Amino acid sequence: MDFSIQYWFEIAAGGAAVGFLIWIAVLSIRLKSYKKLTTLLKGGNLEEHICKLEERCNSQQKAIDELNRQLKEVNVNTAAYPHHWHLVRYNAFDKTGSDLSFSLALLNDEAEGFVVTSIFGREDSRVYAKPLVKGKSAYTLSEEENRAITAAMNQKRR
């Protein structure tokens, strides 16, 4: 009976030794991670560095918010400028030669802008500009002007 108690005692002691070895290995790995962290800090404590990181994150978020505000403002401002355009060249008079007359439509995303038409004749040339609101004008539009407006409105934004 004395032999069996000693046998169980040795097994328990061996098991405890193996458990301590595993615990020491885990602590060693954690210590390496902690040493790596403290070498990155270079002075100060961890709490100070976390506070500094939080301040940096907050200031960067403010800068990002300001940039987003400015970007929205730029998008609103540029939406008014013409992004859609189309040029139609044509021969306004039968006996003048080639397609020297043209109509140029310049429109924004809401089909607002203007159409410029130049009619070339043998004796003189005339230029007309007609404002457009929602693709329509208060002035009578020619077939070529309407073609230029329709083609410009059907274009993707440039």
Summary of the structure (lengths in Angstrom):
residues: 158
radius of gyration: 40.1
end to end distance: 96.0
largest distance: 133.1
contacts: 368
relative contact order: 0.09
helix: 54%
strand: 20%
